[in-house]
Amino acid sequence: MYNNILVPMALDHGVSGTTLKAAATLSNPGGRITALHVYEAPHGSVSTFLDEDAVRDGLDMAHQQLAKKTADYSDVTTVIVKGRSYRGIVEYAAKNGVDCIVVGSHKPGLSDFFLGSTAARVVRHAPCAVHVCRTT
């Protein structure tokens, strides 16, 4: 169905196995699957208390966790970009010719109706098809 699928991954959520399997199912033979993590650097007030080594260690840990989550999928490429979650996902998809985003989502709570979840924002702003995998 799709040739270039993006699977955004929040490393602290347990839905990555589901989204990667869905991406594999939706992928055409020979299609590309990219697992993307958007690394949000510490906010301004916090970053004044962190040295460069601490920030680098956090980014290194993110690389390790992403590699661990995708270890069972030899055909998945991993990428980490810096930025804000939904914006990083949408910009990466637009710049890299992604034709489907497979994103995990939790059951929406009250705060999601006021602020919006990352998945909801991706659905609203994505330049391509979006497949949402709902967790229970």
Buried (B, 14 or more C-beta within 10 A) or exposed (E): EBBBBBBBBBBEEEBBEBBBBBBBEBBEEEBBBBBBBBBEBEEEEEEEEEEEEEBEEBEEEBEEBBEEBBEEBEEBEBEBEEBBBBBBBBBBBEEEEBBBBBBBBBEEEEEBEEEBBBBBBBBEBBBBBBBBBEEE
